[in-house]
Amino acid sequence: MENFIKLMLAFGIGLLLVLLAMPKVIPFLHKMKFGQVEREEGLESHKKKGGTPTMGGVVFVLAAVIAAFVVNYKNITNPNLILITIVLVGYSLIGFIDDALIILKHQNEGLKAWQKFLMQAILAVGCYLYLENFVPGFTTEVTIPIVKVNIDFGWFYAVLVFIMFTGESNGVNLSDGLDGLATGLSMVAIAPFIIYAIMIKDYTIASYATAMVGALLGFMYFNYHPARIFMGDVGSLGLGGFLAILAILTKQELLLIVVGGVFLMETLSVIIQVVSFKTRGKRVFKMAPIHHHFEMLGWSEQQVTISFWFIGFICGIIAIVIGVM
């Protein structure tokens, strides 16, 4: 019962902090002219979003961190609590720099791809070293779902960590193209890890995850169509790193692929589009990421968002079923 209260309290604090802060943050960002810069080659229907405040991810990231530390005040030196915070804040900081450069330049280009990749790589390596040296019981073994066979990845586990962090952070980032899309998908993707954490009786991880779900639910109120604020890279990169570290700490590394099925779909659509255009001179999709493809087919923004949420929900259910088997 105590643990259940802890989870609900984390959820409630995260939700309340965002609901209280956002009405003050949105006017402030408007005043500072921290607005979204839309691509010139983007959809015409999205051009009107230019100027909408961005970097809203700062609010839900801070809300989740505060909520997690409040409910875990008796054990704030917990290695998992510290590591999740390092990852969440670290990847959010990379996104913050990217967003700030876009705003300052008044064009849709922030950090260079290699700069962003390098920062993500350095943080991923740092997290692996922290896992190896400070997290009790850490192992480089990976469990194959369903068959429950453990395989020791050895040194390659460090490579896996790098792939998980960079892949997931960029996947969430690519999904953040429609009002409420990345926010809803992230809530659905985090939910299975709450269950995985409870299964291993780690309520520090579980409470951090519920704090983030609460914070995202509060953010959704302002981010759903028509969005009054966007999360920006500060939010999307932070969420991607957050999902990856949850998978690592709950030892459900491979199920991250299933949980983040929509994020994977978005990433693959961009890769396929680029490879096809460079090798064949032809596009596979009308526009990538794939959510824009459906918009160009005539789907409304809300139709695409809700449909992708539903797919994400199904992926989450499948991941939970596989995880508890």
ABEGO torsion letter per residue (X at the ends): XAAAAAAAAAAAAAAAAAAAAAAAAAAAAAAAGBBBBBBAABBAAAAAABGBBBGAAAAAAAAAAAAAAAAAAABAABAAAAAAAAAAAAAAAAAAAAAAAAAAAGBBBBBBAAAAAAAAAAAAAAAAAAAAAABBGBBABBBBBGAGBBBBAEAAAAAAAAAAAAAAAAAAAAABABBGAAAAAAAAAAAAAAAAAAAAGBAAAAAAAAAAAAAAAAAAAAABOBBABBAEAAAAAAAAAAAAAAAAAAGAAAAAAAAAAAAAAAAAAAAAAAAAAAAAGBBABABOBAAAAAAAAGBBAAAAAAAAAAAAAAAAAAAAAAAAX
